[in-house]
Amino acid sequence: MPIQAAIIGTGFIGPAHLEALRRLGTVDVVAVSERNQELADLKAKELSIPQAYGDYHDLLANPEIQVVHNCTPNHLHFEVNKAIMAAGKHVVSEKPLAMNSTESRELVRLAKESGVVHAIDFNYRYMPLVQQARMMCEKGDVGRILAVHGSYLQDWLHQETDWNWRLVPEMSGDSRAMADIGSHWCDLVQFITGMKIVRVMADLVTIHPVRKRPKVEVETYAGKVLKPEDLEEVEINTEDYGSVLLEFDTGTHGVMTVNQCAAGRKNRLSFEIDGSNCALGWNQETPNELWIGRRDKPNEVMMKDASLMYEEVRDYAHYPGGHNEAYPDGPKNLFRNVYGFLTGDRPGGDFATFEDGHNEIAICDAVLKSSRERSWVDVEY
Ligand SMILES: NC(=O)c1ccc[n+]([C@@H]2O[C@H](COP(=O)([O-])OP(=O)(O)OC[C@H]3O[C@@H](n4cnc5c(N)ncnc54)[C@H](O)[C@@H]3O)[C@@H](O)[C@H]2O)c1
């Protein structure tokens, strides 16, 4: 009998969760919830889901639903995650786990107390060559890690007229680029290297201190050419750009840059890990290639191919070499591990948890503090 699951929030990422769950084939998504009944009915119809709830509390009262995916905007993560766990249901939350570390610490406490399975969608961990990179670090192929560097670049907020709820601190949090995408980068390099970020020195910049917000709802103006009278000026105080010097618990240092105004870069999460034996380089926009840098012989580019990957992580690749896998496969592999843990089919439990979600918020808090104080700051986990 398939596990019954539900999704709260069906904007961009909710349907991505649905698609990943449907591809697993072992989960029935039986319900969705939206911010009102009309929208819930519309989305349920579009997505072919039998039950639609205009209030997520009513969805949580359904005893058949065992797992709930929280795909709402950031400001609702805390209350929705709390309510899911209070209803005794397992939870897969979107990142960031909450709006600040006080809330995220509380969610970790409640998760432990309630005994439910708790996961967070740090999806990039579960792409085949990321898993291979992790194994190469773990097995000593890379050697001692000398330095880590990289960036996460996007251009969807490049123009001062680009608008989204993520620009509103009450909905998104006091950090934007760092919390939204920098958190993925930090999670990923820590996951791969096994090292923990302990100190940061950050420089955050708001490239557009004033933006022009459409007076009409974003969804309704999509595709429409806006006139100046359709726009109003809004002061922005969260970062478009940030660079952060990092110190890891091993003493290794690193640096990363995030920028949501980098023209031409759509979702370019990239890193290089410089080791004493070799270096590794990977970029989310070309995820089927892992660059291996060598000092004493020619560099290599490993194409994703299960037969060339370490046996322990081979099953993160589902198609033969040359048959590319990409963004939708990360959540699919993550959810396979979560649901496999629930059923006992994959007892290893290799998935990012609320603790990982809290750790990223703690780093974010330290980044904000460091940028304000213009000094190095310890991460308080
Ligand atoms: N892991 C990733 O790679 C990734 C990618 C994109 C977004 N996200 C995260 O997913 C979350 C949602 O982002 P998005 O881009 O899908 O945003 P979105 O605005 O496209 O979707 C959010 C949805 O939540 C709905 N919603 C709002 N209030 C609600 C309520 N009270 N009850 C039920 N539904 C409600 C909205 O109507 C909307 O449909 C964010 O926290 C974001 O950080 C993660």
The ligand as a Gaussian input file, in Angstrom:
#p B3LYP/6-31G(d) Opt

LIG

0 1
 N       15.192000      23.503000      -2.493000
 C       15.137000      24.277000      -3.562000
 O       15.907000      24.114000      -4.498000
 C       14.082000      25.353000      -3.631000
 C       13.772000      25.948000      -4.856000
 C       12.753000      26.904000      -4.879000
 C       12.102000      27.268000      -3.704000
 N       12.447000      26.701000      -2.536000
 C       11.770000      27.079000      -1.281000
 O       10.394000      26.722000      -1.388000
 C        9.567000      27.680000      -0.738000
 C        8.493000      28.150000      -1.713000
 O        9.131000      28.772000      -2.813000
 P        8.425000      28.921000      -4.235000
 O        9.455000      29.431000      -5.156000
 O        7.695000      27.673000      -4.559000
 O        7.389000      30.103000      -3.895000
 P        6.006000      30.393000      -4.610000
 O        5.619000      31.764000      -4.206000
 O        6.093000      30.064000      -6.052000
 O        5.027000      29.322000      -3.938000
 C        4.575000      29.410000      -2.598000
 C        3.149000      28.864000      -2.562000
 O        2.698000      28.805000      -1.202000
 C        1.346000      29.215000      -1.201000
 N        0.909000      29.663000       0.124000
 C        1.061000      30.877000       0.715000
 N        0.460000      30.888000       1.901000
 C       -0.070000      29.648000       2.101000
 C       -0.821000      29.052000       3.142000
 N       -1.145000      29.725000       4.272000
 N       -1.232000      27.758000       3.003000
 C       -0.925000      27.062000       1.880000
 N       -0.216000      27.594000       0.844000
 C        0.210000      28.866000       0.966000
 C        1.307000      30.349000      -2.229000
 O       -0.008000      30.656000      -2.638000
 C        2.161000      29.745000      -3.326000
 O        1.414000      28.952000      -4.217000
 C       10.497000      28.797000      -0.262000
 O       10.712000      28.668000       1.111000
 C       11.795000      28.571000      -1.015000
 O       12.957000      28.928000      -0.293000
 C       13.429000      25.750000      -2.484000

